[in-house]
Every structure is written in C-alpha cells, then in structure tokens.
Amino acid sequence: MREVLERLLACPACLDGELAGLPLAAGVGKLTCRNCGEVYEVRDGLPVLLPPGADAARAHDEVDHHHGHKRRQAGWFDRSVAERFEVERPHGTPRAYRWLLGQKLDRAVAGLPPLAGATVVDVCCGSGMEAEYLARRGARVLAVDLSEGAARRARRRAAAYGLDYLVVVGDAERLPVRTQAADVAFVHDGLHHLDDPLVGVRELARVARAAVSVNEPAAAALTRAAVGLGLAQDREEAGNPVRRLRPAEAARVLEAAGFAVRAERYLMYYGHEPRRGMRLASRPGAYAAFRLAMAAADLAAGQLGNKLCLTAIR
C-alpha cells in the first residue's frame, strides 16, 4: 500500500513534477523533482515536502498550542505526557468524550463514497487521530501536516496501533499531491489555522478526484457568544486569529471546481482535553442523559450551530 500512496506525491513547487528517490528508503535521503529540479529532504524516512519559502515556524502543533509548553518552558517530562496524550487521543479518555469525537467523525464521512480501498489525503492531520479513524474504515491514507513534530507523532500512532498509512510534512496551502490523484480529500479542524482557509479548500478540491470532506468551526452567532463567554477562542496563543469558515463561501469554491456540495451546521462543544465535566458525564447514571441532552440541543439549534460539515461530490 505504501507504494500506492507514494504515487500520489508530487513536487509542491511546480505541482506537476514526479519525485526521483521514490520508493522511500529508511533513514535520510533526498527527493528531487524531475520537472523543476527542486530538492526535498527525507529525515528518518519522513519526507519534508514544503514548497520553497514555506515558513514551518508557523505550523500549528497541538502540543504547543493546546498545552502551552513553549510559553511555560515546561520540562521534558511534561512535554512527553502531552505528546503521549496526542498520540493516543481519544483512546483512554472518558467515554462521553470518545462518543462526541466519534459522532463528529462519523458525520464527516457519512456522505462520502465508500472508504474501503479509497485513497484519502488527510490534510492538517495533526497527531494522526483522523488518519487512524479513516484507516480503520479501510481507506488508504496519506496524512499531511505542516508540523514535523505532529507528523512524527502521527507515525508513532500508526506504529502503536498497527496501522498502515503514509505521513509526510506538507503545506495545506500547496499540497505535495498530484492533481485529482486521490479519491477523497479530508480535513478536520485544520484550515481555521490558515490566514485564508479558502486557499486550503481550493487545494482540497484540486487533489480530490471524487469527493471532499471539510469539517471546521463555522462563523456563527453561537460561536461569537461562546467567545464572549470565554468558551471559545477568537485568537490563538501564537497571536493569529481563528479563521472560521462561512459555509456559502466554502461551498462556492467547491462548486467552482465541479463538485455538488451539501453543507450542514450542527451544535457541539468539547475541550481539546477532557475535563471534569466529561468524566462526570461518562458515569453510568449520567452517560445516557448526556447523549440525549446533546442530541436535543443539536435538534433545537443545530442549524445555527458552531460546527460545519461540508461534503462535496464530483
């Protein structure tokens, strides 16, 4: 399967050139574009396929973003605990938290063609939670993230759980993937870190042959209220604004690329790390009531919800 996924790769500088040096060997090496001659590093078997001039320092990394280790200058032990959580999430978390994430990802793939045997580009893959979800449903997954640290954790997840997917370092704004090479392009909570999320939507449309799934925070009145109450962020710790998607704008980009689009808003809130409320909601006497309450809230206000699921079919 690895060779099938490697055939999806292309030079991110010219987007057309095949890469000399494939199939990948273990260890370090180089990949060279046969078209424009651009050279890319392979570090410990991990291809770093960033376009010339890409600023990897702007990469969103869950460990630094959600756990604040850069700011606090935490020691190795604290960071290792945070990294373990990212590699294992949602395994070992309270069942209410696992149920919410499962509901969200199930919704993200519900309108897609069958995943079994499909090639899927998982964009902004983070530490591999979505790549694992897709792989367990039979997809052949190419996982891409701008953060080398996140990409390495995604590989650790694959090794830990016996999964077979390919991870590369790449930029969502210029994916190292051939045009219409993948069956499906998928993103979950990644594009809102970009200066312009619509650039990422266009790239998803470019590389997908059959379908696109975009799952992002929606620009919504409820989100603005949550920001005002301190339940959601309008600006990340690094200082950049959170760019929430407007459904109509994203749909127009996908429709212009030849896709038929279904947009769905829904209501869901959870912290990146499960807190005491999730543990309480996971207790035997509370779990069923929690699920009913979440379903009722979504039924009542889902059309105004803070989450967006866009499914595009060509």
C-alpha positions as CSV (number, residue, x, y, z in Angstrom):
1,M,0.0,0.0,0.0
2,R,2.9,2.4,0.7
3,E,3.9,2.5,-3.0
4,V,0.3,3.3,-4.0
5,L,0.3,6.2,-1.6
6,E,3.7,7.4,-2.7
7,R,2.4,7.6,-6.3
8,L,0.1,10.4,-5.0
9,L,3.1,12.6,-4.2
10,A,4.3,15.5,-6.3
11,C,6.6,18.4,-6.1
12,P,4.9,21.2,-4.2
13,A,6.9,23.9,-6.1
14,C,5.5,23.0,-9.5
15,L,2.7,20.6,-8.6
16,D,3.4,18.5,-11.7
17,G,6.8,17.0,-11.2
18,E,7.4,13.4,-10.1
19,L,9.9,12.9,-7.4
20,A,13.0,11.0,-8.0
21,G,14.0,8.9,-5.0
22,L,10.8,7.0,-4.6
23,P,10.0,4.5,-3.2
24,L,11.3,5.8,0.1
25,A,14.1,4.0,1.9
26,A,14.6,4.1,5.7
27,G,16.8,6.8,7.0
28,V,17.8,10.1,5.5
29,G,17.9,11.0,1.8
30,K,16.7,13.4,-0.8
31,L,13.8,13.6,-3.2
32,T,14.3,15.6,-6.4
33,C,11.6,16.9,-8.7
34,R,12.2,15.6,-12.3
35,N,10.5,18.7,-13.7
36,C,11.8,21.7,-11.9
37,G,14.8,20.2,-10.0
38,E,13.7,21.3,-6.5
39,V,15.2,19.1,-3.8
40,Y,13.5,17.9,-0.6
41,E,14.9,16.3,2.5
42,V,13.9,12.9,3.9
43,R,14.6,12.8,7.6
44,D,14.4,9.5,9.3
45,G,12.2,8.2,6.5
46,L,9.9,11.3,6.8
47,P,9.6,13.3,3.5
48,V,9.6,17.0,4.2
49,L,7.8,18.3,1.1
50,L,7.4,22.0,1.8
51,P,7.3,24.5,-1.1
52,P,10.2,26.9,-1.3
53,G,9.9,29.7,1.1
54,A,7.4,27.9,3.3
55,D,7.6,29.1,7.0
56,A,7.5,25.9,9.1
57,A,7.7,28.1,12.2
58,R,4.0,29.0,11.7
59,A,3.0,25.3,11.9
60,H,0.1,24.6,14.3
61,D,1.3,21.9,16.7
62,E,-1.3,20.5,19.2
63,V,1.3,20.0,21.9
64,D,2.5,23.6,21.9
65,H,-0.9,25.1,21.1
66,H,-3.2,23.3,23.5
67,H,-0.7,22.6,26.3
68,G,1.2,25.8,26.2
69,H,4.7,24.3,26.6
70,K,6.5,26.9,24.7
71,R,5.1,29.6,26.8
72,R,5.7,27.8,30.1
73,Q,9.0,26.3,29.0
74,A,8.0,23.0,30.6
75,G,10.5,20.2,31.0
76,W,10.9,17.1,29.0
77,F,8.6,15.0,31.3
78,D,5.7,17.4,31.0
79,R,6.0,17.6,27.2
80,S,6.3,13.8,27.0
81,V,3.0,13.4,28.8
82,A,1.3,15.9,26.4
83,E,2.8,14.1,23.4
84,R,1.5,10.8,24.7
85,F,-2.0,12.2,25.0
86,E,-1.9,13.5,21.4
87,V,-0.6,10.1,20.1
88,E,-3.3,8.2,22.0
89,R,-6.3,10.5,21.8
90,P,-9.1,9.6,22.1
91,H,-8.0,6.2,23.5
92,G,-8.2,6.1,27.3
93,T,-10.4,9.2,27.5
94,P,-13.8,9.3,29.2
95,R,-16.5,7.7,27.1
96,A,-18.6,10.8,26.7
97,Y,-15.6,12.5,25.1
98,R,-15.0,9.5,22.9
99,W,-18.6,9.5,21.9
100,L,-18.5,13.2,20.9
101,L,-15.5,12.7,18.7
102,G,-16.9,9.6,17.2
103,Q,-20.1,11.4,16.4
104,K,-18.2,14.2,14.8
105,L,-16.0,12.0,12.6
106,D,-19.0,9.7,11.7
107,R,-20.8,12.8,10.4
108,A,-17.7,13.8,8.5
109,V,-17.7,10.7,6.4
110,A,-21.4,9.9,6.2
111,G,-21.9,11.5,2.8
112,L,-18.7,10.2,1.2
113,P,-18.3,7.3,-1.2
114,P,-17.3,4.0,0.5
115,L,-13.9,4.4,2.2
116,A,-12.8,0.8,1.9
117,G,-10.0,0.8,-0.6
118,A,-10.2,4.5,-1.4
119,T,-7.2,6.7,-1.3
120,V,-7.7,9.6,1.1
121,V,-5.5,12.7,1.7
122,D,-5.9,13.7,5.3
123,V,-4.9,17.3,5.4
124,C,-3.7,19.0,8.6
125,C,-3.5,15.5,10.1
126,G,-2.1,16.6,13.4
127,S,-1.0,13.6,15.5
128,G,-3.0,11.1,13.4
129,M,-6.4,10.7,15.1
130,E,-8.3,11.2,11.9
131,A,-5.8,9.1,9.9
132,E,-6.4,6.3,12.3
133,Y,-10.2,6.7,12.0
134,L,-10.0,6.6,8.2
135,A,-7.6,3.7,8.1
136,R,-9.7,1.6,10.4
137,R,-12.5,2.1,7.8
138,G,-10.4,0.6,5.1
139,A,-9.1,3.8,3.5
140,R,-5.5,4.1,2.2
141,V,-4.4,7.3,3.9
142,L,-1.8,9.8,3.0
143,A,-1.5,12.1,6.1
144,V,-0.1,15.6,5.6
145,D,0.8,18.2,8.2
146,L,2.9,21.3,8.2
147,S,4.3,20.5,11.7
148,E,7.2,18.0,11.6
149,G,6.5,17.2,15.3
150,A,2.9,16.4,14.6
151,A,3.9,14.3,11.6
152,R,6.3,12.3,13.7
153,R,3.6,11.7,16.3
154,A,1.2,10.5,13.6
155,R,3.8,7.9,12.6
156,R,4.1,6.9,16.3
157,R,0.4,6.4,16.4
158,A,0.5,4.2,13.3
159,A,3.2,2.1,14.9
160,A,1.5,1.9,18.3
161,Y,-1.8,0.7,16.8
162,G,-0.6,-1.4,13.9
163,L,-1.9,0.9,11.2
164,D,-0.6,1.3,7.7
165,Y,-0.7,4.9,6.4
166,L,1.9,7.2,5.0
167,V,2.8,10.5,6.7
168,V,4.6,13.5,5.0
169,V,5.3,17.0,6.1
170,G,3.5,19.4,3.7
171,D,1.6,22.7,3.5
172,A,-2.2,22.7,3.2
173,E,-1.9,25.8,1.0
174,R,0.2,23.9,-1.5
175,L,-0.2,20.2,-1.0
176,P,2.6,17.9,-2.3
177,V,-0.1,15.8,-4.1
178,R,-0.8,15.4,-7.8
179,T,-4.0,17.0,-9.2
180,Q,-7.0,14.7,-8.8
181,A,-4.7,11.9,-7.6
182,A,-6.7,10.9,-4.5
183,D,-10.2,9.6,-4.3
184,V,-11.1,11.8,-1.3
185,A,-9.6,14.9,0.4
186,F,-10.4,15.3,4.1
187,V,-9.8,17.9,6.7
188,H,-10.9,18.1,10.3
189,D,-10.2,21.2,12.4
190,G,-7.1,22.3,10.5
191,L,-8.0,25.1,7.9
192,H,-9.0,27.6,10.6
193,H,-5.3,28.0,11.4
194,L,-4.6,29.4,7.9
195,D,-4.5,33.0,7.1
196,D,-7.2,32.3,4.4
197,P,-8.9,28.9,4.9
198,L,-10.4,29.1,1.4
199,V,-6.9,28.6,0.0
200,G,-6.9,25.3,1.8
201,V,-10.4,24.4,0.4
202,R,-9.1,25.1,-3.1
203,E,-6.2,22.7,-2.6
204,L,-8.5,20.0,-1.3
205,A,-10.6,20.4,-4.4
206,R,-7.6,20.3,-6.6
207,V,-6.2,17.0,-5.3
208,A,-9.6,15.1,-5.0
209,R,-10.9,13.1,-7.8
210,A,-14.3,12.1,-6.3
211,A,-15.1,13.8,-3.0
212,V,-14.1,16.4,-0.4
213,S,-15.0,16.5,3.3
214,V,-14.4,19.8,5.1
215,N,-15.1,19.8,8.9
216,E,-14.3,23.2,10.5
217,P,-15.6,25.7,13.0
218,A,-18.4,27.8,11.5
219,A,-18.6,31.5,11.5
220,A,-21.8,31.6,13.7
221,A,-23.6,33.8,16.2
222,L,-23.3,31.0,18.7
223,T,-19.6,30.9,18.3
224,R,-19.4,34.7,18.8
225,A,-21.4,34.2,22.0
226,A,-19.0,31.4,23.1
227,V,-16.1,33.7,22.5
228,G,-17.7,36.3,24.6
229,L,-18.3,33.8,27.4
230,G,-14.7,32.6,27.2
231,L,-15.7,29.1,26.0
232,A,-14.0,29.6,22.6
233,Q,-11.0,31.5,21.3
234,D,-11.0,34.3,18.8
235,R,-7.3,34.4,18.7
236,E,-4.8,31.6,19.2
237,E,-1.9,31.7,21.7
238,A,0.5,32.4,18.9
239,G,-1.5,35.6,18.2
240,N,-3.1,34.7,14.9
241,P,-6.9,35.0,14.6
242,V,-9.0,31.9,14.4
243,R,-10.5,31.9,10.8
244,R,-13.9,30.3,11.0
245,L,-15.5,29.3,7.7
246,R,-18.6,30.8,6.2
247,P,-20.5,27.9,4.6
248,A,-21.6,29.7,1.5
249,E,-18.1,30.9,0.7
250,A,-16.5,27.5,1.0
251,A,-19.4,25.9,-1.0
252,R,-18.8,28.4,-3.8
253,V,-15.1,27.4,-4.0
254,L,-16.0,23.7,-4.2
255,E,-18.8,24.2,-6.7
256,A,-16.5,26.2,-9.0
257,A,-14.2,23.1,-9.0
258,G,-17.1,20.9,-10.3
259,F,-18.4,19.5,-7.0
260,A,-22.0,19.2,-5.8
261,V,-22.0,20.4,-2.2
262,R,-24.0,19.7,0.9
263,A,-23.5,22.0,3.8
264,E,-24.6,21.0,7.3
265,R,-24.3,23.0,10.5
266,Y,-24.5,21.4,13.9
267,L,-24.0,22.1,17.6
268,M,-21.2,20.6,19.5
269,Y,-18.7,21.8,22.1
270,Y,-15.9,20.0,23.9
271,G,-12.4,20.9,25.1
272,H,-9.4,19.6,23.4
273,E,-8.6,17.8,26.7
274,P,-11.4,16.2,28.6
275,R,-12.1,17.9,31.9
276,R,-14.1,17.0,35.0
277,G,-17.4,17.6,33.2
278,M,-16.6,14.9,30.7
279,R,-15.7,12.5,33.4
280,L,-18.9,13.2,35.2
281,A,-20.9,12.8,32.0
282,S,-19.3,9.4,31.5
283,R,-20.6,7.9,34.7
284,P,-23.2,5.1,34.3
285,G,-26.1,7.2,35.6
286,A,-25.2,10.2,33.6
287,Y,-24.0,8.9,30.2
288,A,-27.4,8.2,28.6
289,A,-28.7,11.6,29.8
290,F,-25.7,13.4,28.4
291,R,-26.2,11.8,25.0
292,L,-29.9,12.7,25.0
293,A,-29.1,16.3,26.0
294,M,-26.5,16.7,23.3
295,A,-28.9,15.3,20.7
296,A,-31.8,17.6,21.9
297,A,-29.6,20.7,21.8
298,D,-28.4,19.9,18.3
299,L,-32.0,19.3,17.1
300,A,-33.1,22.6,18.6
301,A,-30.3,24.8,17.4
302,G,-28.1,22.7,15.1
303,Q,-28.9,24.8,12.0
304,L,-27.3,27.7,13.8
305,G,-24.5,25.6,15.2
306,N,-20.9,26.3,15.7
307,K,-19.6,23.4,13.6
308,L,-19.6,23.0,9.8
309,C,-19.6,19.8,7.8
310,L,-19.2,20.3,4.0
311,T,-19.5,17.2,1.8
312,A,-18.6,17.7,-1.9
313,I,-19.1,15.1,-4.5
314,R,-17.9,15.3,-8.1
